[in-house]
Amino acid sequence: MSVNENEKKKSLGVSDEVWKSYKETKDVQTRNYILMQYLYIVKFIASRMYATYKNLADQDDIISCGSLALLHSIDRFDYTRDVKFETFASIRVRGAMIDYLRKQDWVPRTVRKSLKDIDMAYATLQGELGRDPTDEEIAARLEVNLDDYYETLGKTYSTNILSIEELIADNLANLIPSSDITPEKQYEHRELADIISQAIDSLSDKERTVVSLYYYEGLKAKQIATVLEISESRVSQIHSKALIKLKYALQKYIK
């Protein structure tokens, strides 16, 4: 990291003195100053979600929802605790956006049923076989051909992303409250991180690559398709299958 990048990083955030002043006075101008310093969190998360849900929700509405959650986070944050505001706020902003999208009820009933059927087939086969079932085995259990199964996977792509983000966001929110940061909660947070890491390690090479490019590199499905030299629809299928695996693995540990 360059010197300029280091200096830029140091300049971000709000000092304890500013937090202390706001907590004591509840001054609106101070609150708005803090809001502007961290508004990038809302914009970043909204842009990531909009890339997936652009046909299902308006970006301005998602940003408005996230901004309200950020304001609420400012009021609830305890700067004396050993938790970064970025972490505290990001979880709540993402959770609020997920809740907003859920309430839109944009997922067709047939897609919900298809996702439920695939989840059930995967879980049943995993229990019977003692390993992750193949696409062919899942398709056979669903009594559909492989092409139809892949088409269904593509349709459930957005729903799968939202489902696993909701699962993780809800549990992270429970593990990092604004007060009462106990050693037990810190341990649970680390344990959740380990479980997520192990679940990702259990994916196939291609699934792990797609997940890494999407979540860590910030690439969109079209960009991932170019990198892997496959179709965008195939990226959605691979990503959706990976999310089903991750969701199943996580649900065994977190509820």
TORTI-574356 format. One record per residue (C-alpha): x, y, z; residue number from 1. Coordinates in steps of 0.5 Angstrom, whole numbers, plus 2048, in hexadecimal, padded with zeros to 3 digits. Example, Ala and Ser with C-alpha at 12.3 -4.5 7.8 and 13.67 -1.06 7.14 Angstrom:
<nodes>
<node xx="819" yy="7F7" zz="810" k="1"/>
<node xx="81B" yy="7FE" zz="80E" k="2"/>
</nodes>
This chain:
<nodes>
<node xx="800" yy="800" zz="800" k="1"/>
<node xx="803" yy="807" zz="7FE" k="2"/>
<node xx="804" yy="80D" zz="803" k="3"/>
<node xx="7FE" yy="810" zz="800" k="4"/>
<node xx="7F9" yy="80A" zz="801" k="5"/>
<node xx="7FB" yy="80A" zz="808" k="6"/>
<node xx="7FA" yy="811" zz="809" k="7"/>
<node xx="7F3" yy="811" zz="806" k="8"/>
<node xx="7F2" yy="80B" zz="80A" k="9"/>
<node xx="7F4" yy="80E" zz="810" k="10"/>
<node xx="7EF" yy="814" zz="80E" k="11"/>
<node xx="7E9" yy="810" zz="80E" k="12"/>
<node xx="7E4" yy="80F" zz="814" k="13"/>
<node xx="7E2" yy="814" zz="81A" k="14"/>
<node xx="7E6" yy="815" zz="820" k="15"/>
<node xx="7E4" yy="813" zz="827" k="16"/>
<node xx="7E4" yy="81A" zz="829" k="17"/>
<node xx="7DE" yy="81B" zz="823" k="18"/>
<node xx="7DB" yy="815" zz="826" k="19"/>
<node xx="7DB" yy="818" zz="82D" k="20"/>
<node xx="7D8" yy="81E" zz="82B" k="21"/>
<node xx="7D3" yy="81B" zz="827" k="22"/>
<node xx="7D1" yy="817" zz="82D" k="23"/>
<node xx="7D1" yy="81C" zz="832" k="24"/>
<node xx="7CD" yy="822" zz="82D" k="25"/>
<node xx="7C9" yy="81E" zz="828" k="26"/>
<node xx="7CB" yy="824" zz="824" k="27"/>
<node xx="7C8" yy="823" zz="81D" k="28"/>
<node xx="7CE" yy="826" zz="819" k="29"/>
<node xx="7D3" yy="821" zz="81C" k="30"/>
<node xx="7CE" yy="81B" zz="81B" k="31"/>
<node xx="7CE" yy="81E" zz="813" k="32"/>
<node xx="7D5" yy="81E" zz="813" k="33"/>
<node xx="7D6" yy="817" zz="816" k="34"/>
<node xx="7D1" yy="815" zz="811" k="35"/>
<node xx="7D5" yy="818" zz="80B" k="36"/>
<node xx="7DB" yy="815" zz="80D" k="37"/>
<node xx="7D8" yy="80E" zz="80D" k="38"/>
<node xx="7D3" yy="80F" zz="807" k="39"/>
<node xx="7D8" yy="80B" zz="803" k="40"/>
<node xx="7D6" yy="805" zz="806" k="41"/>
<node xx="7CF" yy="805" zz="804" k="42"/>
<node xx="7D1" yy="807" zz="7FD" k="43"/>
<node xx="7D5" yy="801" zz="7FC" k="44"/>
<node xx="7D1" yy="7FC" zz="7FF" k="45"/>
<node xx="7CB" yy="7FF" zz="7FB" k="46"/>
<node xx="7CF" yy="7FE" zz="7F4" k="47"/>
<node xx="7D1" yy="7F7" zz="7F6" k="48"/>
<node xx="7CA" yy="7F5" zz="7F7" k="49"/>
<node xx="7C7" yy="7F9" zz="7F1" k="50"/>
<node xx="7CB" yy="7F6" zz="7ED" k="51"/>
<node xx="7C7" yy="7EF" zz="7EE" k="52"/>
<node xx="7C1" yy="7F2" zz="7EF" k="53"/>
<node xx="7C0" yy="7F8" zz="7EA" k="54"/>
<node xx="7BA" yy="7F5" zz="7E7" k="55"/>
<node xx="7B7" yy="7F4" zz="7EE" k="56"/>
<node xx="7B8" yy="7FB" zz="7F2" k="57"/>
<node xx="7BA" yy="802" zz="7F1" k="58"/>
<node xx="7C1" yy="804" zz="7F3" k="59"/>
<node xx="7BE" yy="80A" zz="7F6" k="60"/>
<node xx="7BA" yy="807" zz="7FA" k="61"/>
<node xx="7BF" yy="802" zz="7FC" k="62"/>
<node xx="7C4" yy="808" zz="7FE" k="63"/>
<node xx="7BE" yy="80B" zz="802" k="64"/>
<node xx="7BD" yy="805" zz="806" k="65"/>
<node xx="7C4" yy="804" zz="807" k="66"/>
<node xx="7C5" yy="80B" zz="809" k="67"/>
<node xx="7C0" yy="80B" zz="80F" k="68"/>
<node xx="7C3" yy="805" zz="811" k="69"/>
<node xx="7CA" yy="808" zz="812" k="70"/>
<node xx="7C6" yy="80E" zz="816" k="71"/>
<node xx="7C3" yy="809" zz="81A" k="72"/>
<node xx="7CA" yy="806" zz="81B" k="73"/>
<node xx="7CD" yy="80D" zz="81D" k="74"/>
<node xx="7C8" yy="80D" zz="823" k="75"/>
<node xx="7C9" yy="806" zz="825" k="76"/>
<node xx="7D1" yy="806" zz="824" k="77"/>
<node xx="7D5" yy="806" zz="82B" k="78"/>
<node xx="7DC" yy="809" zz="829" k="79"/>
<node xx="7DF" yy="806" zz="830" k="80"/>
<node xx="7DE" yy="7FF" zz="82D" k="81"/>
<node xx="7E4" yy="7FB" zz="82A" k="82"/>
<node xx="7E0" yy="7FB" zz="823" k="83"/>
<node xx="7E1" yy="7FF" zz="81D" k="84"/>
<node xx="7DB" yy="803" zz="81B" k="85"/>
<node xx="7DC" yy="801" zz="813" k="86"/>
<node xx="7DB" yy="7FA" zz="816" k="87"/>
<node xx="7D5" yy="7FC" zz="81A" k="88"/>
<node xx="7D1" yy="800" zz="815" k="89"/>
<node xx="7D3" yy="7FB" zz="80F" k="90"/>
<node xx="7CF" yy="7F5" zz="812" k="91"/>
<node xx="7C9" yy="7FA" zz="814" k="92"/>
<node xx="7C9" yy="7FD" zz="80D" k="93"/>
<node xx="7C9" yy="7F7" zz="809" k="94"/>
<node xx="7C4" yy="7F4" zz="80E" k="95"/>
<node xx="7BF" yy="7F9" zz="80C" k="96"/>
<node xx="7C0" yy="7F9" zz="805" k="97"/>
<node xx="7BF" yy="7F1" zz="805" k="98"/>
<node xx="7B9" yy="7F2" zz="809" k="99"/>
<node xx="7B6" yy="7F8" zz="804" k="100"/>
<node xx="7B8" yy="7F3" zz="7FE" k="101"/>
<node xx="7B4" yy="7EE" zz="802" k="102"/>
<node xx="7AE" yy="7F2" zz="803" k="103"/>
<node xx="7AD" yy="7F3" zz="7FC" k="104"/>
<node xx="7AB" yy="7EC" zz="7FB" k="105"/>
<node xx="7AE" yy="7EC" zz="7F4" k="106"/>
<node xx="7B0" yy="7E5" zz="7F3" k="107"/>
<node xx="7AA" yy="7E1" zz="7EF" k="108"/>
<node xx="7A7" yy="7DB" zz="7F3" k="109"/>
<node xx="7AA" yy="7D6" zz="7EE" k="110"/>
<node xx="7B1" yy="7D8" zz="7EF" k="111"/>
<node xx="7B0" yy="7D8" zz="7F7" k="112"/>
<node xx="7AD" yy="7D1" zz="7F6" k="113"/>
<node xx="7B3" yy="7CF" zz="7F1" k="114"/>
<node xx="7B8" yy="7D1" zz="7F6" k="115"/>
<node xx="7B5" yy="7CE" zz="7FC" k="116"/>
<node xx="7B5" yy="7C7" zz="7F8" k="117"/>
<node xx="7BC" yy="7C8" zz="7F6" k="118"/>
<node xx="7BE" yy="7C9" zz="7FD" k="119"/>
<node xx="7BA" yy="7C3" zz="800" k="120"/>
<node xx="7BD" yy="7BF" zz="7FA" k="121"/>
<node xx="7C4" yy="7C1" zz="7FC" k="122"/>
<node xx="7C3" yy="7C0" zz="803" k="123"/>
<node xx="7C0" yy="7B9" zz="803" k="124"/>
<node xx="7C5" yy="7B7" zz="7FE" k="125"/>
<node xx="7CB" yy="7BA" zz="802" k="126"/>
<node xx="7C8" yy="7B6" zz="808" k="127"/>
<node xx="7C7" yy="7AF" zz="804" k="128"/>
<node xx="7CE" yy="7B0" zz="800" k="129"/>
<node xx="7D2" yy="7B3" zz="806" k="130"/>
<node xx="7D5" yy="7B8" zz="801" k="131"/>
<node xx="7D3" yy="7BD" zz="7FC" k="132"/>
<node xx="7CE" yy="7BB" zz="7F7" k="133"/>
<node xx="7D0" yy="7BC" zz="7EF" k="134"/>
<node xx="7CC" yy="7C0" zz="7EB" k="135"/>
<node xx="7CA" yy="7BA" zz="7E7" k="136"/>
<node xx="7C7" yy="7B6" zz="7EE" k="137"/>
<node xx="7C3" yy="7BD" zz="7F0" k="138"/>
<node xx="7C0" yy="7BD" zz="7E9" k="139"/>
<node xx="7BE" yy="7B6" zz="7EA" k="140"/>
<node xx="7BB" yy="7B6" zz="7F0" k="141"/>
<node xx="7B7" yy="7BC" zz="7EE" k="142"/>
<node xx="7B5" yy="7B8" zz="7E8" k="143"/>
<node xx="7B7" yy="7BD" zz="7E3" k="144"/>
<node xx="7BD" yy="7BD" zz="7DD" k="145"/>
<node xx="7C3" yy="7C1" zz="7DF" k="146"/>
<node xx="7C2" yy="7C6" zz="7DA" k="147"/>
<node xx="7BB" yy="7C8" zz="7DE" k="148"/>
<node xx="7BF" yy="7C7" zz="7E4" k="149"/>
<node xx="7C4" yy="7CC" zz="7E2" k="150"/>
<node xx="7BF" yy="7D1" zz="7DF" k="151"/>
<node xx="7BB" yy="7D1" zz="7E6" k="152"/>
<node xx="7C2" yy="7D2" zz="7EA" k="153"/>
<node xx="7C3" yy="7D8" zz="7E6" k="154"/>
<node xx="7BC" yy="7DB" zz="7E7" k="155"/>
<node xx="7BD" yy="7DA" zz="7EF" k="156"/>
<node xx="7C4" yy="7DE" zz="7EF" k="157"/>
<node xx="7C2" yy="7E4" zz="7F2" k="158"/>
<node xx="7BD" yy="7E1" zz="7F7" k="159"/>
<node xx="7C3" yy="7DD" zz="7F9" k="160"/>
<node xx="7C8" yy="7E3" zz="7FA" k="161"/>
<node xx="7C2" yy="7E6" zz="7FE" k="162"/>
<node xx="7C1" yy="7E0" zz="802" k="163"/>
<node xx="7C8" yy="7DF" zz="804" k="164"/>
<node xx="7CA" yy="7E6" zz="805" k="165"/>
<node xx="7C4" yy="7E7" zz="80A" k="166"/>
<node xx="7C6" yy="7E0" zz="80E" k="167"/>
<node xx="7CD" yy="7E3" zz="80F" k="168"/>
<node xx="7CB" yy="7EA" zz="810" k="169"/>
<node xx="7C5" yy="7E8" zz="815" k="170"/>
<node xx="7CA" yy="7E4" zz="819" k="171"/>
<node xx="7D0" yy="7E9" zz="819" k="172"/>
<node xx="7CB" yy="7EF" zz="81B" k="173"/>
<node xx="7CA" yy="7EA" zz="821" k="174"/>
<node xx="7D1" yy="7E9" zz="823" k="175"/>
<node xx="7D3" yy="7F0" zz="823" k="176"/>
<node xx="7CE" yy="7F4" zz="827" k="177"/>
<node xx="7CF" yy="7FC" zz="829" k="178"/>
<node xx="7D1" yy="7FA" zz="830" k="179"/>
<node xx="7D2" yy="7F4" zz="834" k="180"/>
<node xx="7D8" yy="7F2" zz="82F" k="181"/>
<node xx="7DA" yy="7EB" zz="834" k="182"/>
<node xx="7E0" yy="7E6" zz="832" k="183"/>
<node xx="7DA" yy="7E1" zz="831" k="184"/>
<node xx="7D8" yy="7E6" zz="82B" k="185"/>
<node xx="7DF" yy="7E7" zz="828" k="186"/>
<node xx="7E0" yy="7DF" zz="828" k="187"/>
<node xx="7D9" yy="7DE" zz="825" k="188"/>
<node xx="7DB" yy="7E3" zz="820" k="189"/>
<node xx="7E2" yy="7E0" zz="81E" k="190"/>
<node xx="7DE" yy="7D9" zz="81E" k="191"/>
<node xx="7D9" yy="7DC" zz="819" k="192"/>
<node xx="7DF" yy="7DE" zz="815" k="193"/>
<node xx="7E3" yy="7D8" zz="815" k="194"/>
<node xx="7DC" yy="7D4" zz="813" k="195"/>
<node xx="7DB" yy="7D9" zz="80D" k="196"/>
<node xx="7E3" yy="7D7" zz="80B" k="197"/>
<node xx="7E2" yy="7D0" zz="80C" k="198"/>
<node xx="7DC" yy="7D0" zz="808" k="199"/>
<node xx="7DF" yy="7D4" zz="802" k="200"/>
<node xx="7E5" yy="7CF" zz="802" k="201"/>
<node xx="7E0" yy="7C9" zz="801" k="202"/>
<node xx="7DE" yy="7CC" zz="7FA" k="203"/>
<node xx="7E1" yy="7CA" zz="7F4" k="204"/>
<node xx="7E6" yy="7CE" zz="7F0" k="205"/>
<node xx="7E2" yy="7D1" zz="7EB" k="206"/>
<node xx="7DC" yy="7D3" zz="7F1" k="207"/>
<node xx="7E2" yy="7D5" zz="7F5" k="208"/>
<node xx="7E4" yy="7DA" zz="7F0" k="209"/>
<node xx="7DE" yy="7DD" zz="7EE" k="210"/>
<node xx="7DC" yy="7DE" zz="7F5" k="211"/>
<node xx="7E3" yy="7E1" zz="7F6" k="212"/>
<node xx="7E2" yy="7E6" zz="7F0" k="213"/>
<node xx="7DB" yy="7E8" zz="7F2" k="214"/>
<node xx="7DC" yy="7E9" zz="7F9" k="215"/>
<node xx="7E4" yy="7EB" zz="7FA" k="216"/>
<node xx="7E5" yy="7EE" zz="7F3" k="217"/>
<node xx="7DF" yy="7F1" zz="7F2" k="218"/>
<node xx="7DE" yy="7EF" zz="7EB" k="219"/>
<node xx="7D7" yy="7EE" zz="7E8" k="220"/>
<node xx="7D4" yy="7E8" zz="7E5" k="221"/>
<node xx="7D6" yy="7EB" zz="7DE" k="222"/>
<node xx="7DD" yy="7EC" zz="7E0" k="223"/>
<node xx="7DE" yy="7E5" zz="7E3" k="224"/>
<node xx="7DB" yy="7E2" zz="7DD" k="225"/>
<node xx="7E1" yy="7E6" zz="7D9" k="226"/>
<node xx="7E6" yy="7E4" zz="7DE" k="227"/>
<node xx="7E4" yy="7DC" zz="7DE" k="228"/>
<node xx="7E2" yy="7DC" zz="7D6" k="229"/>
<node xx="7DB" yy="7D9" zz="7D8" k="230"/>
<node xx="7D4" yy="7DC" zz="7D7" k="231"/>
<node xx="7D1" yy="7E1" zz="7DC" k="232"/>
<node xx="7CC" yy="7DC" zz="7DD" k="233"/>
<node xx="7D1" yy="7D7" zz="7DE" k="234"/>
<node xx="7D4" yy="7DB" zz="7E4" k="235"/>
<node xx="7CD" yy="7DC" zz="7E7" k="236"/>
<node xx="7CC" yy="7D5" zz="7E7" k="237"/>
<node xx="7D3" yy="7D4" zz="7EA" k="238"/>
<node xx="7D2" yy="7D9" zz="7EF" k="239"/>
<node xx="7CB" yy="7D7" zz="7F1" k="240"/>
<node xx="7CD" yy="7D0" zz="7F2" k="241"/>
<node xx="7D3" yy="7D2" zz="7F6" k="242"/>
<node xx="7CE" yy="7D6" zz="7FB" k="243"/>
<node xx="7C9" yy="7D0" zz="7FC" k="244"/>
<node xx="7CF" yy="7CD" zz="7FE" k="245"/>
<node xx="7D2" yy="7D2" zz="803" k="246"/>
<node xx="7CA" yy="7D4" zz="805" k="247"/>
<node xx="7CA" yy="7CC" zz="807" k="248"/>
<node xx="7D1" yy="7CC" zz="80B" k="249"/>
<node xx="7CF" yy="7D2" zz="80F" k="250"/>
<node xx="7C8" yy="7D0" zz="811" k="251"/>
<node xx="7CB" yy="7CA" zz="814" k="252"/>
<node xx="7CE" yy="7CF" zz="819" k="253"/>
<node xx="7CB" yy="7D6" zz="819" k="254"/>
<node xx="7C3" yy="7D7" zz="81A" k="255"/>
</nodes>
